[in-house]
Amino acid sequence: MVSRTTADARGEVVVLLIGMRVNRFLAVRAWLPVLLGMVRMLRELGKDPGRGLLSKVLLTASPRTYYVVQYWESKEKLYAYATAPDAFHHKAWARLNGLERAGKLRGQVGIWHETYVVPEGSYEAVYGDMPAFGLAAAHGQIPLEKRGRYAKDRLAYRSAKGADV
């Protein structure tokens, strides 16, 4: 018997996709600090759960492209971390901007991010024989039947938290 579960997310879900692309493999001095900077930020966030990062998934799209799917407690906490003067992100972003202005990154390494603030009723998830992963790792995992057997049922689910938003 397959064990099927779904994520126990309620209300808004905040997802940040953030990554880098190595444009020139030999430009190690350009792309390695970007890669190591992301690792350092994730370590910093892991040590301080109050900043709002709920969960992350590290991925690679190719030998050139690396990214992280991040699930955040709220867009306010994401914004707060991104602009916090005491956070490593602030220092890393200032350094990166300086290198870009000086033209030292052009063609060497690409960076990108996409942020999604998803209202309740616009996301759903199914996991078959999986430990908590992705959205379920961020918000908890419950039996599929608690939200409905079909995607249309899970998308129609509304929590008390979602009703307040």
QUICOR-V466920 format. One record per residue. N is the residue number from 1. RES is the residue in one letter. SS is DSSP state (2 for helix, 1 for strand, 0 for the rest). NEAR is the number of other ideal C-beta (glycine too) atoms within 12 Angstrom. D_LAST is the distance of its C-alpha to the last C-alpha in whole Angstrom. Layout:
N	RES	SS	NEAR	D_LAST
N	RES	SS	NEAR	D_LAST
This chain:
1	M	0	5	37
2	V	0	10	35
3	S	0	16	32
4	R	1	23	28
5	T	1	29	25
6	T	1	36	22
7	A	1	36	19
8	D	0	28	17
9	A	0	40	14
10	R	0	27	10
11	G	0	26	7
12	E	0	29	8
13	V	1	39	11
14	V	1	33	14
15	V	1	36	17
16	L	1	39	20
17	L	1	25	23
18	I	1	37	26
19	G	1	30	30
20	M	1	34	33
21	R	1	27	36
22	V	1	27	40
23	N	0	19	42
24	R	0	17	45
25	F	0	16	46
26	L	0	13	49
27	A	0	22	46
28	V	2	15	45
29	R	2	17	45
30	A	2	30	43
31	W	2	31	40
32	L	2	19	41
33	P	2	25	39
34	V	2	34	36
35	L	2	29	36
36	L	2	19	37
37	G	2	31	34
38	M	2	33	32
39	V	2	21	33
40	R	2	19	33
41	M	2	32	30
42	L	2	30	29
43	R	2	16	31
44	E	2	24	30
45	L	2	34	26
46	G	2	18	27
47	K	2	14	29
48	D	0	19	26
49	P	2	16	23
50	G	2	15	21
51	R	2	29	21
52	G	0	28	18
53	L	1	36	20
54	L	1	33	19
55	S	1	32	22
56	K	1	30	24
57	V	1	26	27
58	L	1	19	30
59	L	1	18	31
60	T	1	17	34
61	A	0	17	35
62	S	0	13	38
63	P	0	9	41
64	R	0	20	40
65	T	1	22	36
66	Y	1	30	34
67	Y	1	29	30
68	V	1	31	27
69	V	1	32	24
70	Q	1	39	21
71	Y	1	39	18
72	W	1	37	16
73	E	0	28	14
74	S	0	24	12
75	K	2	24	13
76	E	2	16	14
77	K	2	27	16
78	L	2	31	18
79	Y	2	20	19
80	A	2	23	20
81	Y	2	33	22
82	A	2	27	23
83	T	2	16	24
84	A	0	22	26
85	P	0	13	29
86	D	0	13	30
87	A	0	29	29
88	F	2	28	31
89	H	2	30	29
90	H	2	20	30
91	K	2	19	34
92	A	2	27	34
93	W	2	25	32
94	A	2	17	34
95	R	2	21	37
96	L	2	27	36
97	N	2	15	36
98	G	2	14	39
99	L	2	24	41
100	E	2	20	39
101	R	2	12	40
102	A	0	13	44
103	G	0	11	44
104	K	0	19	44
105	L	0	27	41
106	R	0	15	42
107	G	0	16	43
108	Q	0	28	43
109	V	1	33	39
110	G	1	24	36
111	I	1	30	32
112	W	1	19	29
113	H	1	22	25
114	E	1	16	22
115	T	1	21	19
116	Y	1	22	16
117	V	1	23	12
118	V	1	26	12
119	P	0	21	9
120	E	0	27	9
121	G	0	24	12
122	S	0	21	14
123	Y	0	31	15
124	E	0	28	18
125	A	0	34	21
126	V	0	30	24
127	Y	1	26	27
128	G	1	16	30
129	D	0	13	32
130	M	0	20	30
131	P	0	12	29
132	A	0	23	26
133	F	0	25	25
134	G	0	31	23
135	L	2	37	19
136	A	2	32	21
137	A	2	25	22
138	A	2	31	19
139	H	2	33	17
140	G	0	24	20
141	Q	1	29	22
142	I	1	26	22
143	P	1	19	25
144	L	2	28	24
145	E	2	16	25
146	K	2	19	21
147	R	0	36	19
148	G	0	21	22
149	R	0	15	25
150	Y	0	16	25
151	A	2	18	22
152	K	2	12	21
153	D	2	18	20
154	R	2	31	18
155	L	2	22	16
156	A	2	16	16
157	Y	0	31	14
158	R	0	21	11
159	S	0	24	10
160	A	2	11	9
161	K	2	18	7
162	G	2	21	5
163	A	2	14	6
164	D	2	11	4
165	V	0	19	0
